[in-house]
Amino acid sequence: MGRQTFEDNEEIIYSSYLVKKPTVSKSLSSTKQLAKSWTNWSVKKAPHNHEYWCVLRNTQFSYYKDESERVAEKVIPIQDILGCRAYDDNKLDIFTKGMTLRFKSSDENVIRNWMQAITKLLPHLNNYGSESDLEIAESDDELPEGCKNDENDAVEQSSTSNVQSINNGILEEDKKFFDFYDITKPSHLIQAGLIFAKNKRSLTGKKWKPYKCQLTNKSLKICSLKTQECRYCIPMEKVVDCIELDSKDPLFAVVTFNQRLKLRANNEDELVDWIINLKSCVMVRNSLAFTSKEAAREALKETQG
C-alpha cells in the first residue's frame, strides 16, 4: 500500500511500488517526421517488467529502483505531465510531454489513490461543463464559421516555422515540441484519422457515424468522409482539456469551457494519440500565455525602475 501526505512543497504527496511496463514514446527529433507519422509509436524494449518505487511530489514525479535509493531512474517535472488514466487489471498510464509511462499494481486501491493524487495536484485535469454529442452540419448552409472561413485552406503536413538561432534558454528538444503545438505558428497537421461521433442534428443521431478528423495546431475539424468538407470545427483557443471517458469503447471528450464533446476513436492506440496531442496543444498554449505575462511584468518593472 502506498503512502499519502499533503504537506509542504517537497513532501511526498503519494508513493508506492508499481510494476513498470515498457515505455511508449514519440520521437520529437523531427517535427516533420512527427506530423507525418503520428501513429508510429516506438516501444522501448525491456528484458522484463520491473517493480519501481514511484513518488509524486508537488514539483515532480519520479521512480527509483527501490525505496532505499536516493537517485531516481527517471524524473518528470510536474508541468510536463499531461494527464493520467486507470483501466482494466489495475493499470495506470501517465501521459507526459514526450512519452506515456505505463504501470501496474496488484492492488486496485493503489491505482485509485494514484489517480486521486495526480488529479488533485494538476488543476488542468478538472472536468468542465457537461458531456454532450456534437451538432454536425448536414449541409453547406449549416456550416459553422470555423469551416467557412478556415485560417488556412491548405493545411501543411508539417511545421514550417523557422527555428531561430536564439533559444532563450529553452532546450532544442523542448523548442521543437513548443513550435509543433504552438497556436501562433502557421497551421500544420498534427494528427489525422477516422473518428466516430453522434450528430444531434441527424435523424440517426443516436448512432455513431464515421468522420475524417484533422487536428492542427489551430483547430480540430470533423470532415465528411465522402466529400472531405469540414462539417464541424473547434478552434484550439476554446479547448481546455481532453479526457478519456469511462467506457469499454475508446471514448474521449474534447473539453471546452462549457461542455465536453464526446467522440470515439478508431482504436485504443489512436485514443492515446488524440488525448496526448490535444493535451499538448493546451499545455503549450497555457505555458506560452504564462511566459508572455511574466515577460510583460518584467518589462513594466524595468520601465518603472
Summary of the structure (lengths in Angstrom):
residues: 305
radius of gyration: 20.6
end to end distance: 54.2
largest distance: 65.8
contacts: 908
relative contact order: 0.14
helix: 27%
strand: 34%
